[in-house]
Amino acid sequence: MTQEQRLDELLTYLSAEYEGQLPPVLEGIAEKKQLFRALMNLRPPRPASPEFMALQDAYLQEEIVSQGIVDAAQLPPAPCDTRIVLWQGDITQLKVDGIVNAANSGLLGCFVPLHSCIDNIIHTKSGVALRLKCAELMRAQGHAEPTGSAKITPGYNLPCQYVLHTVGPIVQSRLTPEHCAQLAACYRACLELAAEQGLKSLAFCCISTGVFRFPNERAAQIAIDTVREFLAKDQRLEKVIFNVYKSIDLAIYQRLLGIR
């Protein structure tokens, strides 16, 4: 079965869930992929049939392979510490023990169709099982996820083994010492949880610097300081990757880590 055939069957299933209220004709695979992603973003955390899950997994895993998988073990270390790595790219491409997702307090992923946030992209590429697992965790918890804490789930169709979900601070106007303490707590909670769960490598996104509006430079300094402090006293993690997507963040981290 080709990827487009898988996609057609997945859209047929999702169309049935939406009682057929989808465009009857789609022009090309790119448009179909956009519709599939949008519907996956909107889909609430309800079970899907084994047939759908198997088809979805086959489709998403092939998409990941075609996108390209980056082995974190092959990335060069920073000069300041052999356990620290700086890498620019899509965090969902990393073959690593764990990646960090900048989540919201609902912890169910982003429901805005085709939104560009990392929460949306991770849930899209992982598949519906991730939202179902997050919903299970939230039902057991019984309240919204606090800022500065972390939860861990499998990575499902991603090349990473696990996803660590953390809720960063939201900067409404001016940056405060509380915001800074909360951001440091996010990094610390993820590091401690990863080490407790036996992970050896962990990739961080730039937590809170997107729609949560935490200033990029200050966020990077907090991230580096918190990771260095943890690694200095704890040997369980063998590699921590600062994953940046934007060139502005790459330049900031290069300067702060002494990378030329």
JOBELJO-V275411 format. One record per residue. N is the residue number from 1. RES is the residue in one letter. PHI is phi in whole degrees, -180 to 180 (999 if undefined). D_FIRST is the distance of its C-alpha to the first C-alpha in Angstrom with 2 decimals. Layout:
n: <N/N>
res: <RES/RES>
phi: <PHI/PHI>
d_first: <D_FIRST/D_FIRST>
This chain:
n: <1/2/3/4/5/6/7/8/9/10/11/12/13/14/15/16/17/18/19/20/21/22/23/24/25/26/27/28/29/30/31/32/33/34/35/36/37/38/39/40/41/42/43/44/45/46/47/48/49/50/51/52/53/54/55/56/57/58/59/60/61/62/63/64/65/66/67/68/69/70/71/72/73/74/75/76/77/78/79/80/81/82/83/84/85/86/87/88/89/90/91/92/93/94/95/96/97/98/99/100/101/102/103/104/105/106/107/108/109/110/111/112/113/114/115/116/117/118/119/120/121/122/123/124/125/126/127/128/129/130/131/132/133/134/135/136/137/138/139/140/141/142/143/144/145/146/147/148/149/150/151/152/153/154/155/156/157/158/159/160/161/162/163/164/165/166/167/168/169/170/171/172/173/174/175/176/177/178/179/180/181/182/183/184/185/186/187/188/189/190/191/192/193/194/195/196/197/198/199/200/201/202/203/204/205/206/207/208/209/210/211/212/213/214/215/216/217/218/219/220/221/222/223/224/225/226/227/228/229/230/231/232/233/234/235/236/237/238/239/240/241/242/243/244/245/246/247/248/249/250/251/252/253/254/255/256/257/258/259/260>
res: <M/T/Q/E/Q/R/L/D/E/L/L/T/Y/L/S/A/E/Y/E/G/Q/L/P/P/V/L/E/G/I/A/E/K/K/Q/L/F/R/A/L/M/N/L/R/P/P/R/P/A/S/P/E/F/M/A/L/Q/D/A/Y/L/Q/E/E/I/V/S/Q/G/I/V/D/A/A/Q/L/P/P/A/P/C/D/T/R/I/V/L/W/Q/G/D/I/T/Q/L/K/V/D/G/I/V/N/A/A/N/S/G/L/L/G/C/F/V/P/L/H/S/C/I/D/N/I/I/H/T/K/S/G/V/A/L/R/L/K/C/A/E/L/M/R/A/Q/G/H/A/E/P/T/G/S/A/K/I/T/P/G/Y/N/L/P/C/Q/Y/V/L/H/T/V/G/P/I/V/Q/S/R/L/T/P/E/H/C/A/Q/L/A/A/C/Y/R/A/C/L/E/L/A/A/E/Q/G/L/K/S/L/A/F/C/C/I/S/T/G/V/F/R/F/P/N/E/R/A/A/Q/I/A/I/D/T/V/R/E/F/L/A/K/D/Q/R/L/E/K/V/I/F/N/V/Y/K/S/I/D/L/A/I/Y/Q/R/L/L/G/I/R>
phi: <999/-78/-62/-68/-66/-60/-62/-60/-68/-63/-68/-63/-63/-67/-62/-65/-63/-94/56/73/-86/-125/-56/-69/-130/-119/-92/90/-70/-62/-67/-64/-63/-64/-66/-60/-63/-61/-70/-67/-63/-79/-65/-70/-76/-121/-60/-120/-67/-57/-65/-63/-62/-65/-68/-60/-62/-63/-66/-66/-65/-68/-64/-62/-64/-68/-69/108/-106/-108/-81/-61/-65/-96/-79/-73/-77/-76/-66/-77/-164/-68/-96/-111/-131/-115/-143/-102/161/-86/-61/-74/-90/-79/-88/-155/-63/-147/-121/-102/-104/-82/-93/-102/-68/-75/63/-103/94/-91/-95/-82/-57/65/-64/-90/-69/-65/-60/-65/-69/-63/-65/-61/-81/-79/107/-66/-62/-67/-64/-64/-67/-63/-64/-62/-63/-72/-63/-66/-75/83/-159/-61/-73/-70/-63/91/-106/-150/-127/-124/-136/-62/-88/55/-86/-76/-72/-80/-79/-137/-119/-104/-104/-136/-104/-85/-71/-103/-95/-78/-138/-95/-75/-121/-58/-65/-57/-64/-65/-66/-66/-59/-64/-59/-65/-65/-63/-67/-62/-66/-66/-61/-65/-62/-86/85/-71/-106/-138/-145/-112/-99/-83/-87/-59/73/-86/-89/-67/-84/63/-79/-56/-59/-64/-66/-62/-64/-64/-64/-60/-65/-61/-69/-66/-61/-62/-67/-65/-67/-114/-136/-98/-70/-84/-95/-152/-121/-108/-90/-93/-115/-110/-89/-66/-62/-72/-58/-64/-64/-67/-59/-67/-70/-95/72/-101/-107>
d_first: <0.00/3.82/6.70/8.23/6.11/6.66/10.04/10.81/10.52/12.58/15.01/15.43/16.44/18.72/20.13/21.20/22.95/24.74/25.63/23.71/25.82/23.22/23.13/21.77/20.59/19.30/19.81/17.04/14.65/17.77/19.31/16.33/16.36/20.10/19.96/17.55/19.96/22.95/21.93/21.21/24.66/26.31/24.83/27.68/27.45/26.53/24.27/20.72/19.11/17.53/14.27/14.43/15.54/12.84/10.12/12.61/13.30/9.91/9.86/13.55/13.71/11.47/13.72/16.72/16.03/15.58/18.71/20.59/22.25/26.05/27.85/30.96/32.80/32.97/34.51/38.24/40.79/43.32/46.86/48.37/46.49/44.10/42.23/41.53/38.79/38.26/34.84/33.67/30.06/27.39/28.12/24.52/23.82/26.46/25.97/29.14/30.48/30.95/30.75/33.09/32.06/34.77/34.49/36.59/38.90/36.53/34.09/31.11/29.66/30.13/29.57/30.22/27.13/26.10/29.27/29.55/31.16/29.86/29.71/27.21/25.01/25.11/24.24/21.38/19.71/20.69/19.35/21.22/22.50/24.85/26.56/26.91/28.55/30.81/31.85/32.77/34.91/36.58/37.41/39.03/40.91/42.12/42.79/41.38/40.60/43.75/43.86/44.00/42.28/38.85/36.20/33.43/29.93/26.93/24.65/21.49/18.54/21.06/22.15/25.58/26.61/28.64/29.48/33.18/34.04/37.46/39.30/41.39/44.57/44.63/47.30/48.72/51.55/53.30/52.11/54.09/54.76/52.89/49.71/50.11/50.72/47.68/45.41/46.88/46.27/42.52/42.30/44.59/42.72/39.37/41.05/42.84/39.86/37.67/40.51/41.14/37.52/37.64/35.50/36.59/35.01/34.72/33.73/35.62/34.77/37.82/38.66/40.34/40.63/38.25/38.95/41.39/43.57/44.95/46.57/44.42/47.27/48.73/45.36/44.65/48.11/47.74/44.36/45.80/49.03/47.38/44.96/47.82/50.06/47.51/46.70/50.44/51.05/47.78/46.15/43.10/40.69/40.17/38.41/38.44/36.45/37.58/34.47/35.45/33.38/36.20/38.53/41.55/40.63/39.95/43.47/45.05/43.53/44.33/47.93/48.31/46.79/48.73/45.76/46.50>
